[in-house]
Every structure is written in structure tokens, then in C-alpha cells.
Amino acid sequence: MNSILIAALPVIAALETRGIAAIAAAIAISCGAFASTFAMGKAASTALEAGARQPEIVSKLQTMLLLSIVFIESIGIYSLVVAFLLIFTVQ
């Protein structure tokens, strides 16, 4: 493992700041997309389970689920904004 790191050090040292910013942007968008997708799936499965247990509250659940999906999607949007800032502001 150490030999791989030692061999990779010249490559890492040769990276310019724009290359590092691009890698950081890719990590930011992938983490944000994973987190928002996981949270949306969890919220939807919980809402479906609650609707199956108590069918009379389905209309309230739809409203709450839609609102929570909007807030969860903001995680992905914020990570996209961070990725754009990393790409376009680093010189």
C-alpha cells in the first residue's frame, strides 16, 4: 500500500489546482446525489408504509411527502452549486 502512495506522489504533486478542484467537485456532487437519493427513497418507503397502515391519512401524507422531497432535493442542488463554485472560481 505504501509503495502505491509513494509512486502516486509525483502524480499528485503534478496536479494543478484546477485538477484538484475538478476532483473535489466530482466528490461533492456524487456525495450530494447519493445522500439525496438515499433520503428520498427512505422518505418514500416510509410514507408508503404509513399509507398502507392508515389509508385515511393518504392525502396528508402526499402533501408531507412532496414537501419533504422538495427539501431533500435541495441537498442535491446545494452540492451542484458547490461543485460549480469549485470548478469556476478556482484559477
FENBEL-V221828 format. One record per backbone hydrogen bond with DSSP energy under -1.0 kcal/mol. NH is the residue of the N-H (numbers start at 1). CO is the residue of the C=O. Records with the same first field share a line. If there is no record, write none. Layout:
NH=CO ; CO
This chain:
5=1
6=2
7=3
8=4
9=5
12=8
13=9
14=10
20=16
21=17
22=18
23=19
24=20
25=21
26=22
27=23
28=24
29=25
30=26
31=27
32=28
33=29
34=30
35=31
36=32
37=33
38=34
39=35
40=36
41=37
42=38
43=39
44=40
45=41
46=42
47=43
48=44
49=45
50=46
51=47
52=48
53=49
54=50
57=54
58=55
61=57
62=58
63=59
64=60
65=61
66=62
67=63
68=64
69=65
70=66
71=67
72=68
73=69
75=72
77=73
78=74
79=75
80=76
81=77
82=78
83=79
84=80
85=81
86=82
87=83
88=84
89=85
